[in-house]
Every structure is written in structure tokens, then in C-alpha cells.
């Protein structure tokens, strides 16, 4: 401060944390996800310091970018209240359509859905859908459609949910987005499961396992194994149910995936 360099030092610090967030957006969805979760475990206080400063200064664009980049860490670590606070604060800024704002809205919707909310996440998904449409983001559009299906399923509209998930699956395959494809297959399995069509659910969940094993996506693979095991349990195929439940537990323990562990 005495040398008048504090502003420059702070900007370098912010730039470093934003670069970390940018890299983590892909890292948290890739095969090296566990390493990225550990990296953010170590750096989260730096991230919080930057988020606090950016929101206090009204620099919402960069706050949206950082919070939108790392929301999957909050979700994985079960820190949904903290995620909601930061994402909500960051989204107070410009409403101009952008990829950054889309990711923050989508992240806040998914965090709310994880907590069993419906109305708030539904509105956020519609905003994200509008942004993806406006900026021509086909993959983002597919993710928003899949999220719409999740909201319809939560509201008990199973037929409507199925149609939306099928549309999302088509977009995932069209764009080569395996995460979207696997997610849509998982949600189609969930619709089949809750409507009592366990054989169909089992087939879908088996496909989900193959997609995420191919991607080596540990976070989603935890859920895929768990759902696959649950469907085997409902079919009274208990050896297979036990096998996949244990595989899910071992993997969730290794990456400290809180919800699947519970």
C-alpha cells in the first residue's frame, strides 16, 4: 500500500483466481475431476476472498464468471447454502445474455434442485434457456431442456419430462456432448423408475454407466452405479444390486462425494 502497488497486486491476484476458475470449469467435468476437487479444496479461501471483493465492489460480471465456473465444487462438497449465497449475489449484475451468465443461472438452478426446490430453479432454468437460445449455444440449449425435464418430473408431469429428456438426448448425440447424453439417459431412467417401469429404467441406467465409464467421469459415475444398483434391487437381482451399490460407495468415498455417500 505504501508503494502504491496494492491495486496492481490485487488485480494480479484476481486474475490468477479467475484463471483457476476458468480451468476448473472443464476440470470438474473431466476424467481428472478428483484432482480438481482437491485443488479447489486447497484454494477455496482464495476464491472466497475474490468473490467477496468482487461482489462488494459491484464487479458482478467477474463474480458471475468465478461462481459459475466452480459451482460443481460446492455441489460435490455439499455446500449448497454457500453456493446459493455467492451465485445469487453475483447474478445481481447485468442481465445481458452471455455464456457466463448462463452458467451461473444454470448452476444456481441445479443447486436449488439438489435441495429439493422447484419454483425458483424452474424460473432460473427458463432464464438460462432464453440465454442459450439468444447466443446460439446448442449444448447449453440442450442442458436447459434436460433441466426443464427435471423440473417437470419433480412436479409429477412424467410424460412431459420424458419428451424433454428425449429432446435433450437427441441434442447431446447431435453435438457429441457425452455429459449431456449421459445426463439425459439418466433422467429418462429416473422417469421410468418412478413410474414403475423398472426394466426400462434398468436399461437406461446401464447405458448411463457405459457413457460415464467411457468418459471416466467419477462424479456422475457414482450416481450411475447407485441408480443401476437400485434398479437391480427393484428387479430382485440382489447380487447385482449389491455389486453396484458397493462400487458407488467406494468411488464416492474416494472423491468425497457427499450426497452419494449419504
Secondary structure, 3 states (H helix, E strand, C coil): CCCCCHHHHHHHHHHHHHHHHHHHHHHCCCCCHHHHHHHHHHHHHHHHHHHHHHHHCCCHHHHHHHHHHHHHHHHHCCCHHHHHHHHHHHCCCCCCCCHHHHHHHHHHHHHHHHCCCCHHHHHHHHHHHHHHHHHCCHHHHHHHHHHHHHHHHHCCCHHHHHHHHHHHHHHHHHHCCHHHHHHHHHHHHHHHHHCCCHHHHHHHHHHHHHHHHHHCCHHHHHHHHHHHHHHHHHCCCHHHHHHHHHHHHHHHHHHCCHHHHC
